Amino acid sequence: MRETATAKRRIDELLARRTLANREFFAAEAERTARLCHRMAERFARGGRLIALGRAPAARSDVRHVAVEFVHPVIVGKRALPAIGLAPEGGALGEQARLIAAAGDIVVAYGTEDRDPELLDAIAHARKRGCLTIAYSRGAGAEWELDPPTADPFVRQELAETHYHVLWELVHVFFEHRGLLAGRERRPLHDAGASSFLYPFLAEREHDLEAIVGDVARSVQMKAQEVGALREQTLRDNRDALLAGAAALGACFDAGGKLLALGNGGSATDAMDAVADLRFPPAPPGQEDARGRWRARPAIDLTEDPAILTAIANDIGVEEIFQRQVIAYGSPGDALLALSTSGNSGNVIAALAEARRRGLVTIAMVGYDGGRVASEELSDHVVITRSQHIPRIQEAQASAWHVLRELIEREHDGSRPALGAAW
C-alpha cells in the first residue's frame, strides 16, 4: 500500500513539473508564436512548404508528426499545407536540405539541443538559402528559437509537440484574414467559418495585423490552458491504469519480453516515439556518458515499415495492417501498446484482439470516451483522455506515455537512479 501511495505521489510530481513548464513556456512565447504563425502563413500563401528535420530517434517522430498534421488536416474544411519530413534514412540531413529546401520554405528542426553538427549544418544551409528557420532550443542558429524552460527531455518534447500543433491550428487564422498576407491572397474575409471554434476571438470583425496578433496570442494561451487541464485529467483519472500498465510492461521486460507499438496518423508517430524512448532512452543532463541512463528495452514499431504496411493494405486491406504483424512478431509474454484518439479504429481493434488471443499484455491510450476499446474492454489497461480535440488528445497521451515510461524504470530498475529525479 505504501509503495502504491508513493507511486501515485510520483505521478502528481511529474504532473506538477509539466504544469509549471507548460504555463511558463506559453506565457513567454504566446506573442512570438502569433507572429510566427503570420510569417508562416505568408510563406505558405506564396507557395512555400514546411520542411521538418531531425536526426535522433525521438526527434524523428516529431518530424513525421508535424508533416502529417500539415498535409492531412484533422479539421474538416481546412486546407492541406505542403510539408516534408527529412530524417536520417534519407542520408545526411545537410545534403538533403541542399537538395530539397528552397528560398520560400519553412524549416523546423527537432533535437537541436543535442547540438548534432549534421542537424546544425542543415539549419545553417536552410537559413542561408532564405528559408524561415525554427528550432526548439537556443543556440541552434535558427531565426526563431523557442526554448522550453526545463531540462527534462520528455517535457521538452511534449511542449514542442503542443507548440507545433498550435502553429498548425493558428496559421489558418491568417488565411481566413487574407488581407493581412503579403502573398498572392489579399481578398479580405470577415468570417472565420467552420473552423471558428479553433480561434474564438476572430469571427466578429476584420482586424488590423496588431489586433489579430493579440487575438492569436490569447488563443495560444487558451490552448496551453486546455492541454494543461486535459493532461491533469489524463494523469489523475488514470493513475491506477498507468501504475498497473507500468507494472505489467515492466514485468514483461523483466521476463525477456518485448513491446509492439502501433497507431494511425499522428498516433503512428506517437507509437514511433514510444519505441524510440525504449530502444534509445535519454540520458539526464550532465550524464550523457550513460551514467544513470535507463537500460534500453526491446520494442518494435508496427508503423515503421512502409513495404509491409502497403503490401498488407493493398493485398488484404487496411484493417489487417497491424493484426498481421502481431501474428508475425507477437509471442506470449510480450506486450502491445495501442494509441488511438477515437478508440474505434478497426485496425487497432483487430490488433488488440489478436494480441489477446496470443497471450500478450495489452495497453491502450484512447481519446473521446474511450470508444469501443474502453466500452468493450478490448485492452487489459486503458488510459482515457476525455476530449474530442485530436491535437490536445495526442499531447496528453504523450505525457501519459512518458510518465508510464518513467514508472517502469522506477519499479523495475531500482539499482539505477530515477531519470526524472535529477531534473
C-alpha positions as a printed Julia matrix, in Angstrom:
423×3 Matrix{Float64}:
   0.0     0.0     0.0
   2.83    2.39    0.88
   4.57    1.69   -2.43
   1.35    2.42   -4.34
   0.87    5.7    -2.47
   4.47    6.68   -3.24
   4.0     5.88   -6.91
   0.81    7.95   -7.06
   2.61   10.86   -5.44
   5.29   10.48   -8.1
   2.65   10.84  -10.82
   1.47   14.03   -9.11
   5.06   15.32   -9.05
   5.51   14.58  -12.74
   2.23   16.34  -13.48
   3.27   19.39  -11.45
   6.53   19.61  -13.4
   4.63   19.62  -16.67
   2.03   22.1   -15.46
   4.7    24.63  -14.45
   6.75   24.24  -17.64
   3.64   24.48  -19.83
   2.46   27.65  -18.11
   5.89   29.34  -18.24
   6.64   28.4   -21.84
   3.39   29.57  -23.4
   3.16   32.72  -21.26
   6.61   33.69  -22.52
   6.11   32.66  -26.14
   2.45   33.46  -26.91
   3.04   36.71  -28.81
   6.08   35.39  -30.67
   4.07   32.32  -31.63
   1.31   34.52  -33.05
   3.83   36.48  -35.13
   5.45   33.25  -36.28
   2.06   31.99  -37.46
   1.72   35.14  -39.57
   5.17   34.69  -41.06
   4.43   31.05  -41.86
   1.09   31.94  -43.46
   2.87   34.43  -45.72
   5.27   31.71  -46.83
   2.51   29.19  -47.48
   0.5    31.8   -49.41
   3.47   32.29  -51.74
   3.78   28.56  -52.37
   6.3    27.71  -49.66
   6.49   24.36  -47.9
   7.18   23.21  -44.37
  10.3    21.03  -44.17
  10.89   19.21  -40.88
  14.35   17.95  -39.9
  15.51   15.6   -37.15
  18.24   13.02  -36.54
  17.74   11.5   -33.09
  15.17    8.68  -32.86
  12.73   10.71  -30.74
  13.2    13.78  -32.96
  12.37   11.65  -35.99
   8.9    11.01  -34.53
   8.32   14.77  -34.31
   9.46   15.17  -37.92
   6.84   12.68  -39.06
   4.19   14.07  -36.72
   4.38   17.69  -37.86
   4.42   16.63  -41.52
   1.26   14.56  -41.25
  -0.56   17.31  -39.32
   0.02   19.88  -42.07
  -0.55   17.55  -45.03
  -3.6    15.75  -43.59
  -5.58   18.3   -41.53
  -7.92   16.75  -38.98
 -10.31   19.72  -39.14
 -12.85   19.31  -41.94
 -12.63   22.14  -44.47
  -9.07   23.17  -43.61
  -6.62   23.25  -46.45
  -3.83   20.72  -46.72
  -0.49   22.52  -46.48
   2.67   21.09  -48.09
   5.06   19.53  -45.58
   8.0    17.17  -45.96
   9.89   15.25  -43.27
  13.62   14.65  -43.65
  15.22   12.08  -41.34
  18.44   10.03  -41.36
  17.09    7.23  -43.56
  17.3     9.69  -46.46
  21.01   10.38  -45.95
  22.92   13.25  -44.36
  20.48   15.99  -43.37
  22.68   18.76  -44.71
  22.77   17.14  -48.13
  19.03   16.51  -48.06
  18.41   20.16  -47.18
  20.61   21.29  -50.05
  18.58   19.16  -52.46
  15.09   19.91  -51.14
  14.92   23.29  -49.36
  14.05   26.37  -51.43
  14.17   30.06  -50.53
  10.45   30.39  -49.72
  10.23   27.34  -47.46
   9.86   27.0   -43.69
  12.36   24.69  -41.97
  11.69   23.4   -38.45
  14.32   21.31  -36.67
  13.87   18.89  -33.77
  16.5    17.6   -31.37
  18.75   20.65  -31.73
  19.52   20.63  -28.0
  21.9    17.74  -28.76
  23.98   20.11  -30.93
  24.32   17.49  -33.63
  26.7    19.0   -36.23
  24.8    17.46  -39.14
  21.5    18.95  -37.98
  23.05   22.36  -37.3
  24.63   22.28  -40.75
  21.21   21.69  -42.3
  19.73   24.64  -40.39
  22.62   26.9   -41.42
  22.19   25.93  -45.06
  18.42   26.49  -44.94
  18.81   29.91  -43.38
  21.48   30.93  -45.87
  19.19   29.89  -48.71
  16.43   32.16  -47.38
  14.21   29.7   -45.53
  12.36   30.75  -42.4
  14.01   28.56  -39.74
  12.59   27.32  -36.4
  14.22   25.29  -33.61
  13.21   24.23  -30.11
  16.41   25.21  -28.32
  18.77   28.15  -28.06
  22.0    28.3   -30.0
  20.84   26.22  -32.97
  21.33   29.04  -35.45
  17.64   29.28  -36.37
  15.85   32.57  -36.91
  13.09   31.56  -34.47
  14.33   29.67  -31.39
  11.81   28.57  -28.77
  13.41   27.01  -25.71
  11.18   25.04  -23.29
  12.03   26.01  -19.68
  13.08   22.55  -18.47
  15.99   20.15  -18.82
  13.67   17.11  -18.83
  13.79   15.78  -22.41
  10.32   14.25  -22.15
   8.72   17.52  -21.05
  10.68   19.47  -23.67
   9.31   17.17  -26.36
   5.76   17.46  -25.02
   5.93   21.27  -25.1
   7.34   21.22  -28.62
   4.5    18.94  -29.74
   1.88   21.28  -28.3
   3.64   24.22  -29.92
   3.73   22.77  -33.42
   0.11   21.69  -33.08
  -0.74   25.29  -32.15
   1.24   26.56  -35.15
  -0.76   24.26  -37.41
  -4.09   25.33  -35.9
  -3.44   29.07  -35.85
  -1.58   29.56  -39.12
  -5.04   29.18  -40.68
  -6.17   32.37  -38.95
  -4.17   34.41  -41.41
  -5.66   32.54  -44.35
  -9.08   33.47  -43.01
  -7.9    37.11  -42.89
  -6.2    37.15  -46.26
  -5.88   40.91  -46.43
  -3.09   40.57  -43.84
  -0.96   38.36  -46.07
   1.79   39.78  -48.23
   1.42   36.88  -50.65
  -0.92   36.33  -53.53
  -4.08   36.04  -51.38
  -5.23   39.55  -50.47
  -9.04   39.41  -50.54
 -10.29   40.19  -47.01
 -12.54   37.58  -45.44
 -14.56   38.62  -42.39
 -15.78   35.22  -41.23
 -13.65   32.57  -39.56
 -16.04   29.99  -41.0
 -16.37   26.36  -39.96
 -13.06   26.48  -38.1
 -14.06   29.4   -35.84
 -14.06   27.19  -32.74
 -10.27   26.92  -33.07
  -9.84   30.65  -32.54
 -12.94   32.11  -30.89
 -11.84   35.75  -30.98
 -11.76   36.02  -34.75
 -15.27   35.74  -36.17
 -16.56   39.15  -35.07
 -14.85   41.58  -37.43
 -11.8    42.17  -39.6
  -8.82   43.47  -37.62
  -5.55   45.07  -38.46
  -2.43   42.96  -38.05
  -1.57   44.0   -34.49
  -5.11   43.31  -33.29
  -5.05   39.89  -34.96
  -1.67   39.1   -33.41
  -3.06   40.0   -29.98
  -6.09   37.78  -30.51
  -3.96   34.88  -31.73
  -1.6    35.28  -28.76
  -4.59   34.97  -26.42
  -5.74   31.89  -28.33
  -2.26   30.37  -27.87
  -2.59   30.79  -24.12
  -6.11   29.32  -24.15
  -4.84   26.24  -25.97
  -2.0    25.87  -23.47
  -4.52   26.05  -20.61
  -6.69   23.49  -22.39
  -3.92   20.95  -22.72
  -2.83   21.64  -19.13
  -6.29   20.76  -17.87
  -6.52   17.71  -20.13
  -3.1    16.48  -19.05
  -4.22   16.76  -15.42
  -7.41   14.79  -16.17
  -5.46   12.12  -18.01
  -2.79   11.59  -15.38
  -5.03   11.86  -12.31
  -8.08    9.96  -13.51
  -5.9     7.17  -14.93
  -3.33    6.82  -12.16
  -4.37    3.26  -11.38
  -4.28    2.29  -15.06
  -0.85    3.89  -15.52
   0.55    2.13  -12.46
  -0.91   -1.22  -13.49
   0.26   -0.78  -17.1
   3.76    0.14  -15.97
   3.9    -2.87  -13.65
   2.7    -5.22  -16.4
   5.1    -3.83  -19.0
   7.99   -3.85  -16.56
   7.28   -7.5   -15.73
   7.17   -8.25  -19.43
  10.63   -6.76  -19.92
  12.0    -8.47  -16.8
  10.88  -11.82  -18.23
  12.55  -11.19  -21.59
   9.5    -9.96  -23.49
   9.19   -7.04  -25.9
   6.7    -4.29  -26.71
   4.87   -3.87  -30.01
   3.51   -0.35  -30.6
   1.0     0.94  -33.15
  -1.34    3.76  -34.17
  -2.67    5.62  -37.21
  -1.59    9.04  -38.49
  -0.38   11.24  -35.64
  -0.85    8.27  -33.31
   1.57    6.33  -35.52
   4.21    8.93  -34.75
   3.39    8.57  -31.04
   4.0     4.82  -31.39
   7.27    5.66  -33.12
   8.22    7.88  -30.18
   7.33    5.2   -27.63
   9.63    2.74  -29.36
  12.41    5.36  -29.55
  12.06    6.03  -25.79
  12.5     2.32  -25.12
  15.3     1.5   -27.55
  17.23    4.75  -27.08
  16.38    6.11  -23.62
  17.57    9.68  -23.0
  20.28   10.5   -20.51
  19.87   13.07  -17.73
  21.66   16.39  -18.4
  25.31   16.07  -17.42
  25.18   12.26  -17.63
  25.5    11.85  -21.39
  28.3     9.33  -20.81
  25.5     6.87  -19.89
  25.94    7.0   -16.08
  22.42    6.77  -14.73
  20.91    6.19  -18.16
  17.99    3.81  -18.27
  18.59    0.45  -19.87
  17.39    0.01  -23.45
  14.28   -2.14  -23.83
  13.21   -4.3   -26.79
  10.4    -2.75  -28.82
   9.06   -2.95  -32.39
   7.22   -0.15  -34.17
   4.43   -1.7   -36.25
   4.07    1.54  -38.24
   7.7     1.67  -39.33
   7.98   -0.41  -42.48
   6.1     1.09  -45.46
   6.67   -2.02  -47.58
   4.88   -4.22  -45.03
   2.09   -1.68  -44.44
   1.39   -1.07  -48.12
   1.64   -4.74  -49.04
  -0.94   -5.76  -46.44
  -3.18   -2.77  -47.19
  -3.07   -3.41  -50.93
  -3.42   -7.19  -50.89
  -5.71   -7.72  -47.89
  -6.93   -4.39  -46.52
  -6.07   -1.68  -44.05
  -7.97   -3.44  -41.26
  -5.22   -6.07  -41.09
  -2.08   -3.93  -41.31
  -1.33   -4.32  -37.59
  -3.02   -7.66  -36.94
  -0.77   -9.44  -39.46
   2.3    -8.01  -37.76
   1.07   -9.1   -34.32
   0.83  -12.61  -35.79
   4.37  -12.33  -37.16
   6.09  -10.77  -34.14
   3.95  -11.34  -31.05
   4.54  -14.11  -28.54
   3.06  -14.96  -25.15
   4.71  -12.71  -22.59
   5.09   -9.77  -24.97
   3.07   -6.56  -24.71
   1.16   -4.35  -27.15
   0.74   -0.57  -26.86
  -2.14    0.78  -28.97
  -2.63    4.53  -29.42
  -5.89    5.89  -30.83
  -7.61    9.25  -30.49
 -11.05    7.7   -31.06
 -10.78    4.21  -29.61
 -12.7     2.97  -32.64
 -10.1     2.37  -35.36
 -10.75   -1.0   -36.95
  -7.1    -1.93  -37.44
  -6.3    -1.03  -33.82
  -9.19   -3.15  -32.55
  -8.15   -6.09  -34.74
  -4.59   -5.89  -33.43
  -5.75   -5.77  -29.8
  -7.95   -8.82  -30.36
  -5.11  -10.74  -31.97
  -2.73   -9.77  -29.19
  -5.15  -11.02  -26.56
  -5.58  -14.32  -28.43
  -1.81  -14.76  -28.43
  -1.28  -14.01  -24.75
   0.16  -10.52  -25.0
  -0.4    -7.9   -22.32
  -2.33   -5.01  -23.89
  -2.2    -1.3   -23.03
  -4.38    1.22  -24.86
  -4.31    5.02  -24.78
  -7.52    6.41  -26.25
  -9.42    9.7   -26.51
 -13.07   10.81  -26.59
 -14.95    8.5   -24.19
 -12.64    5.58  -24.91
 -14.66    4.28  -27.85
 -15.05    0.56  -28.4
 -11.68   -0.14  -26.84
 -12.99    1.02  -23.45
 -16.68    0.09  -23.71
 -15.95   -3.46  -24.88
 -12.92   -3.88  -22.58
 -10.67   -4.8   -25.5
  -7.45   -3.96  -23.64
  -6.08   -5.04  -20.27
  -5.12   -1.49  -19.3
  -6.91    1.55  -20.76
  -5.89    5.2   -20.33
  -8.69    7.56  -21.43
  -8.09   11.2   -22.34
 -11.56   12.72  -22.27
 -11.58   15.19  -25.14
 -12.79   15.36  -28.74
  -9.97   17.68  -29.86
  -7.42   15.46  -31.56
  -4.26   17.59  -31.12
  -4.95   18.01  -27.38
  -5.64   14.26  -27.02
  -2.29   13.42  -28.62
  -0.44   15.91  -26.41
  -1.96   14.47  -23.22
  -1.26   10.93  -24.44
   2.39   11.88  -24.96
   2.56   12.9   -21.31
   0.8     9.71  -20.22
   3.27    7.56  -22.14
   6.31    9.42  -20.78
   5.02    9.07  -17.22
   4.38    5.36  -17.78
   7.9     5.02  -19.21
   9.4     6.57  -16.11
   7.29    4.42  -13.79
   8.63    1.28  -15.5
  12.2     2.17  -14.58
  11.4     3.28  -11.05
   9.68   -0.02  -10.33
  11.85   -2.4   -12.33
  15.35   -0.94  -12.33
  15.82    0.09   -8.75
  19.61   -0.19   -8.88
  19.73    2.93  -11.09
  18.72    6.48  -10.15
  15.29    7.57  -11.37
  15.8     9.55  -14.53
  13.49   12.36  -13.54
  14.83   12.71  -10.01
  17.87   14.74  -11.09
  15.84   17.13  -13.22
